[in-house]
Amino acid sequence: MRQSLEERVAAVRQFNRDFVKRIGLLQEGLLDSPYSLTEARILFEIGGNTDLTASDLSAGLGLDAGHLSRILSRLEKGGLLKKVRSENDGRQRFLHLTKKGRAALDRINDRANSEVEQMLGVLPEEEQILLLQAMGKIENSLLKSGESRRTYILRQHEPGDMGWIVHRHGVLYAREYGWNEEFEALVAKICADFISNYTPKRERCWIAEMDGEIIGSVFLAQGGDKEVAKLRVLLVEPKARGMGLGTRLVEECVKFARRSGYLKITLWTYSVLASARRLYEKNGFQLVAEEKRRDFGHKLTGQTWELNL
């Protein structure tokens, strides 16, 4: 018999209650540790990232800034973490685990692994496989429904990535805007210059991957002035649009620029690229100049955008 929506909601909530109890989230301390689930998750995030600020943590975990600040103060007083001033920007404080904090995180991870091993150990291997497949189906269904949009990973560039950036810019801009091969040649030059002059402490390329496939990219490169950075070759594949990836790539550029001591980010785009312009506006960039041009076989309006950091 087909269930009503009310019955389906009740079934999901019952599953949540049972699973939360099963993995021990109702205990005062997670995994017999003195730390709550939120505190343990914060330790995990700090332990897995080298240049993490409180604002990064607040945005990534969806925590209220005031609530997070109180938790960080408790962990700092407990000797689990320390705040380290950025070498490039004195306004930035990075969160690092202390030796005591790293030991606490290792104990939590060991206990978590042990509990999961025990949970799986009572099941035959065939049922373990079925369980993992069911978990994958649950995750995929929720991702498709839009409940979670973090379906991708970001990494730095590797050999072969520049060729992908050039190729996909050429294909997509020809298909969507009718731009000719001159645009592809321009992107190739930008990529070649980036690799030839790459300075890791001051420049970064982000590559977005989903299910092992590249779905986006962006550069933050040095400008002519040492205090000015350039945002370049931002691209999001059509299949990945609507996920918030473009916003994330721009945000990563802004955070890196601030950590690296830049005072301003500039970028060059065209008025016809409406989605990109809205993205830049959303992230605080301001239009500072326009110029009529004939580029890539079309009459276009070039635009310069800036963000003061």
Secondary structure by P-SEA (a helix, b strand, c coil): ccccaaaaaaaaaaaaaaaaaaacccccccccccccaaaaaaaaaaaacccccaaaaaaaacccaaaaaaaaaaaaaaccbbbbcccccccbbbbbbcaaaaaaaaaaaaaaaaaaaaaaccccaaaaaaaaaaaaaaaaaaaaaccccccccccccccaaaaaaaaaaaaaaaaaccccaaaaaaaaaaaaaaaacccccccbbbbbbccccccccccccccccccbbbbccccccccccccaaaaaaaaaaaaaaaaaccccccccccccaaaaaaaaaaacccccbbbbbbccccbbbbbbbbbcc
